[in-house]
Amino acid sequence: MEQDGTYKPKTWAAIHNATYPAEGAGNQTFDNRILIGVGLGLPYVFKYYLGLSWFSYIVLTILFALPVLASVIYLYSRFAPRYRNRIRLPGKPLEEYMTIHDPELKQQYNGHNKIPMETFFEAYFEGKIDIKGDILEVFELRHDWAAFQFTFGQFKFFLTQWIPETFWHSRDQDENQVRDHYDRGNDFYEAFLGPLMVYTSGIISDATKRETLEQMQENKMDLICNKIHLKKGEKHLDIGCGWGTLTAYASKHYGSDSTGVTLAKNQTEFGNKRCEEWGVKDTARINCMDYRDIPSNVTYDKITCVEMAEHVGLRRFPQFLHEVRELLDDDGLFYMQVAGLRATWQYEDFIWGLFMARYIFPGADASTPLYWYIKQLETAGFEIQNVDTVGVHYSSTLEKWYLNWMKNRDDIRAKYGDKITRVWDIFLAWSTIISRQGSATCFQIVANKNRNSFDRAALINNRTNPSAWKSQNE
């Protein structure tokens, strides 16, 4: 396929189709033997020449671990070859894609001298660079003008902010990060989320059709309610409910008694107002609280957690799942939708991830490959019922957010300023591509308590019906 370097773009109506989906360097050209050799060898050189004890060698090796890992990845990101890239890029000079206003940057990066991605977006945020044409289309061609190599700024953020926050995740930290982000202003988010105010991936029902954002979000909420077999009168808890749309929707359309929990004050006020407007104020409510404060004396038939668990943090994830398990009835179902990363990584994946951690979702460090989530759930006493990967659905959602954003961009810029507007330009355009190509994705996981008495036969449905798949694929 594409042996001659050409690529025939796909024409799916449901998504923004790739024009030049080039492959970058990553772990398939990364030699772990070099990493291990450097990590163990350098401390041994010190031990040998300084006459240190084996205990000192072990301590030195541990101290070397992060700096060595960072240094080796930094060098590899600059010089590693691409892995089986067969996409022939246009080969245009940098000036075709952007205007560089800063004299120093302009002298350093011009012609066919590619600019590191982090250098580019930091300069774009400050107005030192402007993009020519549509941002999303320019990003489709990013391999023609960007170098995916790590920079000092990214290492500084990783070592001084990302790592400490990952190991800490205090209540104050989580509250400050959530409120700084989500209490920015409802109009800011409505500018791209639209009237439903759902900040998670929608679902495509037909790849050959161009559905609206609202249709996709209703598809997603119906899918969730059906995946957890939600029934009238059942107690439903939505952890990290955002603006409360799923909470209100479940109660309105499925008759559940639904409770949503969020740390953001604006989201709480908005969600309760929506429950009232949708006529479900007696059976749906939004509570402003930390998930750690959810009363433990009440259990729920169904629990959902839609793209919030990433914010729990790696260190606290096992405890979080234990708390969810205790809140869930023995015969209940737990739905967890989480953003994740591919295990077969490329350097772009990490550079995008650090950008997201710094500017968009600080504290969301538990975005991992699927196997990590599955292990955590099973270790916590859950049985996995089903898993769906919906990254391409997220791509379609993000594209629609991007289009909404560009339509409302001038108004947002006038109120919130140029820098935050430019940050969201990059976030929405780049993420549309990242989720489509699999760098980051989204997993929908349904689980139950792994108990002998659980009625597993009650969950048999068309997912395991061969004729249903056959009719869909004909």
C-alpha positions in Angstrom: 0.0 0.0 0.0 1.3 3.5 -1.0 4.6 1.8 -2.0 5.2 4.6 -4.6 4.8 7.3 -2.0 1.3 8.4 -3.1 -1.7 8.4 -0.9 -5.3 8.4 -2.0 -7.4 10.3 0.6 -10.4 8.6 2.0 -13.9 10.2 1.5 -15.8 9.3 4.6 -18.6 11.8 5.1 -18.5 11.5 8.9 -14.9 12.7 9.5 -12.3 15.1 8.4 -10.3 12.9 6.1 -6.5 12.8 6.2 -4.6 14.3 3.3 -1.0 13.4 4.2 -1.1 10.9 7.1 2.7 10.5 7.3 4.4 8.3 9.9 6.9 9.7 12.4 9.7 8.2 14.4 8.8 6.4 17.5 9.3 3.3 19.6 9.6 1.1 16.5 12.9 2.7 15.8 13.9 3.2 19.4 16.5 0.9 20.8 15.9 0.0 24.4 19.4 -1.6 24.6 21.0 1.8 24.3 18.7 3.2 27.0 19.6 0.4 29.4 23.2 0.6 28.5 23.5 4.3 29.2 21.3 4.0 32.3 23.4 1.2 33.9 26.7 2.0 32.3 27.3 5.6 33.3 26.7 5.0 37.0 29.0 2.0 36.7 31.8 4.2 35.3 31.5 6.4 38.3 31.5 3.4 40.6 34.6 2.0 39.0 36.7 5.1 38.9 35.6 6.6 42.2 35.6 3.2 44.1 32.0 3.5 45.2 30.1 0.6 46.9 27.4 -1.4 45.2 24.8 0.4 47.4 26.1 3.7 46.1 25.9 2.4 42.6 22.2 1.4 43.0 21.4 4.9 44.5 23.3 6.6 41.6 21.5 4.4 39.0 18.1 5.5 40.5 19.1 9.1 40.5 20.3 8.8 36.9 17.1 7.1 35.7 15.0 10.2 34.8 17.8 12.4 33.5 19.1 9.5 31.4 15.7 8.6 30.0 15.1 12.3 29.2 18.5 12.7 27.5 18.2 9.6 25.4 14.7 10.3 24.3 15.7 13.9 23.5 18.6 12.7 21.2 16.5 10.0 19.6 13.7 12.5 18.9 16.2 14.6 16.9 17.9 11.9 14.9 15.8 8.7 14.9 14.6 7.6 11.4 10.9 7.3 10.6 9.3 3.9 10.6 8.1 2.8 7.1 6.8 6.2 6.1 5.6 5.9 2.5 3.7 9.2 2.3 5.4 11.6 -0.1 5.0 15.1 1.3 4.7 18.3 -0.8 8.2 19.5 0.2 7.2 23.2 0.4 9.3 25.8 2.3 8.2 26.9 5.8 7.1 30.3 4.4 4.2 28.5 2.5 2.6 27.6 5.8 3.3 30.5 8.2 4.5 34.0 8.6 7.2 34.4 11.2 7.3 37.9 12.7 10.1 37.3 15.2 13.5 38.2 13.6 15.5 35.6 15.5 13.0 32.8 14.8 12.9 33.9 11.2 16.6 33.7 10.8 16.8 30.3 12.5 13.8 28.6 10.8 13.2 29.2 7.1 13.0 27.4 3.8 13.2 23.7 4.4 14.6 24.0 7.9 11.7 22.5 10.0 10.6 24.2 13.2 10.2 22.1 16.4 6.5 21.8 17.2 6.9 23.1 20.7 8.9 26.1 19.5 6.2 26.7 16.9 3.1 26.7 19.1 4.8 28.7 21.9 5.6 31.4 19.3 2.1 31.1 17.9 0.6 31.7 21.3 2.6 34.9 21.7 1.7 36.2 18.2 5.3 35.7 16.9 4.0 33.4 14.2 0.8 33.5 12.2 -0.6 30.6 10.2 -1.5 31.0 6.5 -4.9 29.7 5.6 -7.0 27.2 7.6 -5.3 26.0 10.7 -6.6 22.4 10.5 -5.5 22.1 6.8 -2.0 23.4 7.7 -1.8 20.9 10.5 -2.7 18.1 8.1 0.6 19.0 6.4 2.6 19.4 9.7 5.1 16.7 8.8 6.2 19.0 5.9 7.1 21.9 8.2 7.4 20.7 11.8 10.1 18.7 13.6 8.8 16.4 16.4 11.8 16.7 18.7 11.7 17.5 22.4 12.8 20.9 23.6 14.2 22.2 26.9 10.9 23.8 27.7 9.1 20.5 27.5 11.7 18.8 29.7 11.4 21.6 32.3 7.6 21.2 32.4 7.9 17.4 32.6 10.4 17.4 35.5 9.2 20.4 37.5 5.4 20.3 37.0 4.1 17.1 35.4 6.0 14.6 37.7 5.2 16.4 41.0 1.5 16.8 40.1 1.3 13.2 39.0 2.6 11.9 42.4 0.6 14.4 44.5 -2.9 15.0 43.2 -4.1 16.7 46.4 -7.7 17.9 46.9 -6.5 21.5 46.6 -4.6 20.7 43.4 -7.6 19.0 41.8 -10.0 21.7 42.8 -7.8 24.5 41.6 -7.1 22.9 38.3 -10.7 22.0 37.6 -12.1 25.4 38.6 -9.4 27.3 36.8 -10.3 25.3 33.7 -14.1 24.7 33.8 -15.2 27.9 35.6 -13.6 30.1 32.9 -17.1 31.0 31.6 -19.9 29.0 30.1 -19.9 31.1 27.0 -16.3 30.2 26.3 -17.2 26.5 26.2 -20.5 27.0 24.4 -18.5 28.7 21.6 -17.3 25.2 20.5 -19.4 22.7 22.4 -22.7 24.1 21.2 -26.0 24.2 23.2 -25.8 20.6 24.6 -22.5 21.5 26.4 -21.1 18.0 26.3 -17.3 18.1 26.6 -16.7 14.4 25.6 -16.6 12.4 22.5 -19.8 12.0 20.5 -20.6 8.9 18.5 -21.0 8.4 14.7 -24.0 6.2 13.8 -23.1 5.9 10.1 -19.7 6.7 8.6 -21.3 7.6 5.3 -23.4 10.4 6.7 -22.5 13.9 8.0 -24.3 14.1 11.4 -24.5 17.2 13.4 -22.6 17.6 16.7 -25.9 17.5 18.6 -26.9 14.2 16.8 -23.5 12.7 17.7 -23.8 13.7 21.4 -27.4 12.3 21.6 -26.1 9.1 19.9 -23.4 8.9 22.7 -25.8 9.4 25.6 -28.3 6.9 24.2 -25.4 4.4 23.7 -24.2 4.9 27.3 -27.7 4.4 28.8 -28.1 1.3 26.7 -24.7 -0.1 27.5 -25.5 0.1 31.2 -29.0 -1.3 30.6 -30.4 1.8 32.4 -34.0 1.3 33.5 -36.8 3.4 34.9 -36.4 4.1 38.6 -32.8 3.0 38.9 -30.3 5.0 40.9 -27.7 6.4 38.6 -24.5 8.3 39.6 -22.5 10.2 37.0 -19.0 11.0 38.4 -17.4 14.1 36.8 -20.7 15.1 35.2 -19.6 18.3 33.5 -22.5 20.5 32.8 -24.9 17.7 33.7 -26.3 16.9 30.3 -26.0 13.1 30.6 -27.4 13.2 34.1 -30.5 15.2 32.9 -30.7 13.2 29.6 -30.7 9.8 31.4 -33.5 10.9 33.8 -35.6 12.5 31.0 -35.3 9.7 28.5 -34.8 6.6 30.6 -36.6 7.5 33.8 -33.6 7.1 36.1 -33.0 8.9 39.4 -29.7 10.5 38.4 -27.1 12.3 40.5 -24.2 14.2 38.9 -21.1 15.3 40.7 -18.6 18.0 39.6 -16.1 20.3 41.2 -16.9 23.2 39.0 -19.4 25.8 40.4 -20.5 27.1 37.0 -21.2 23.5 35.8 -23.3 22.8 38.9 -25.4 25.9 38.4 -25.8 25.2 34.7 -26.6 21.5 35.2 -29.3 22.1 37.9 -30.9 24.7 35.7 -31.0 22.2 32.8 -32.6 19.6 35.0 -35.3 22.1 35.8 -35.7 23.2 32.1 -36.0 19.5 31.0 -38.6 18.8 33.6 -36.6 16.4 35.7 -35.6 18.5 38.7 -37.2 15.9 41.1 -35.3 13.0 39.6 -32.0 14.6 38.6 -29.6 16.9 40.4 -26.0 18.1 40.2 -23.9 18.3 43.3 -20.8 20.4 43.6 -18.3 18.2 45.4 -15.1 16.3 45.1 -15.7 12.7 44.1 -13.9 11.6 47.3 -16.8 13.2 49.3 -19.6 11.2 47.6 -21.6 9.8 50.6 -20.6 6.1 51.1 -23.9 5.2 52.8 -25.8 5.1 49.4 -25.2 2.7 46.6 -26.2 2.9 42.9 -27.6 0.6 40.3 -25.5 2.2 37.6 -22.4 4.4 37.7 -21.0 6.4 34.8 -17.7 8.2 34.6 -17.3 9.9 31.2 -13.7 11.2 30.6 -13.2 12.2 34.1 -11.1 9.3 35.4 -8.0 10.6 33.7 -8.0 13.5 36.2 -7.9 11.1 39.1 -4.2 10.5 38.6 -2.0 7.4 38.3 -1.3 7.2 42.0 -4.9 7.5 43.2 -6.5 5.4 40.4 -6.6 2.1 42.4 -8.3 3.9 45.3 -10.7 5.6 43.0 -11.8 2.3 41.5 -12.2 0.8 45.0 -14.4 3.7 46.0 -16.5 3.2 42.8 -16.8 -0.5 43.6 -18.1 0.3 47.0 -20.7 2.7 45.6 -22.0 0.2 43.1 -24.7 -2.4 43.9 -23.5 -6.0 43.6 -25.7 -6.4 40.5 -24.8 -3.0 39.1 -22.8 -1.9 36.0 -20.0 0.6 35.8 -19.4 2.6 32.6 -16.0 4.3 32.3 -15.1 6.3 29.2 -11.5 7.4 29.2 -9.0 9.1 26.9 -6.0 6.9 26.3 -2.7 6.7 24.4 -1.4 4.1 22.0 1.4 1.8 23.3 3.1 1.9 19.9 4.0 5.5 20.3 5.5 8.1 18.0 7.3 11.2 19.3 4.4 13.4 18.2 2.2 11.5 20.6 4.3 12.6 23.6 4.8 16.2 22.4 1.0 16.5 21.9 0.4 14.9 25.3 2.7 17.4 27.1 1.0 20.3 25.3 -2.4 19.0 26.5 -1.1 18.5 30.1 0.3 22.0 30.2 -2.4 24.1 28.5 -5.7 22.1 28.2 -6.2 19.4 30.8 -3.7 19.9 33.6 -3.6 17.0 36.0 -5.1 14.5 33.5 -2.1 12.2 33.8 -3.9 8.9 33.9 -4.3 8.8 30.1 -2.7 5.5 29.3 -2.8 2.6 26.9 -5.8 0.3 27.3 -4.0 -2.6 29.0 -3.3 -0.3 32.0 -7.0 0.5 32.5 -8.0 -3.1 32.2 -5.4 -4.2 34.7 -6.5 -1.6 37.2 -10.2 -2.5 36.8 -9.6 -6.3 37.2 -7.2 -5.7 40.1 -10.0 -3.6 41.8 -12.4 -6.5 41.6 -14.2 -5.7 38.3 -15.0 -8.0 35.4 -14.8 -6.4 31.9 -18.0 -6.9 29.9 -17.0 -5.0 26.8 -14.6 -2.4 25.4 -15.0 -0.2 22.4 -12.3 2.1 20.9 -13.9 5.3 19.7 -11.0 7.6 18.8 -12.2 8.2 15.3 -15.6 9.3 16.7 -13.7 11.7 18.9 -12.0 13.0 15.8 -15.3 13.8 14.2 -16.5 15.5 17.4 -13.3 17.6 17.6 -13.7 18.7 14.0 -17.2 20.0 14.8 -15.9 21.7 17.9 -13.2 23.3 15.7 -15.7 24.5 13.2 -17.8 26.0 15.9 -14.8 27.6 17.4 -13.7 29.3 14.2 -17.2 30.6 13.7 -17.2 32.2 17.1 -13.5 32.9 17.4 -13.6 36.7 17.1 -16.2 37.1 19.9 -14.2 34.8 22.2 -10.9 36.6 21.4 -12.5 40.0 22.2 -13.6 38.8 25.6 -10.9 36.3 26.7 -7.8 37.6 24.9 -5.6 36.6 22.1 -3.4 34.0 23.8 -6.1 31.6 25.1 -7.9 31.9 21.7 -4.7 30.8 20.0 -4.2 27.9 22.5 -7.6 26.6 21.6 -6.9 27.0 17.9 -4.0 24.5 18.2 -5.8 22.2 20.6 -8.9 21.7 18.4 -7.1 21.5 15.1 -4.2 19.2 16.2 -6.4 17.0 18.3 -8.8 16.4 15.4 -5.9 14.7 13.7 -4.3 13.0 16.7 -7.5 11.1 17.6 -8.2 10.1 14.0 -4.7 8.7 13.5 -4.7 6.8 16.8 -2.0 8.7 18.7 -4.6 9.4 21.4 -7.9 7.6 21.5 -10.9 7.0 23.7 -12.1 3.8 25.3 -15.6 2.9 26.4 -15.4 0.2 29.1 -18.4 -1.5 30.7 -17.6 -3.5 33.9 -19.4 -5.3 36.7 -18.3 -6.6 40.1 -16.6 -10.0 39.5 -18.9 -12.0 41.8 -20.1 -15.6 41.3 -23.7 -14.5 41.7 -23.6 -11.8 39.0 -26.3 -12.5 36.3 -24.0 -12.5 33.3 -26.6 -14.0 30.9 -28.7 -10.9 31.4 -26.1 -8.9 29.4 -26.2 -11.1 26.3 -27.1 -8.8 23.3 -26.4 -8.1 19.7 -22.7 -7.4 20.3 -22.2 -11.2 20.3 -24.9 -12.0 17.7 -23.2 -13.0 14.4 -26.3 -12.2 12.3 -26.3 -8.6 13.6 -22.7 -8.1 12.5 -23.3 -9.8 9.2 -26.3 -7.5 8.4 -24.2 -4.5 9.4 -21.3 -5.4 7.1 -23.3 -6.4 4.0 
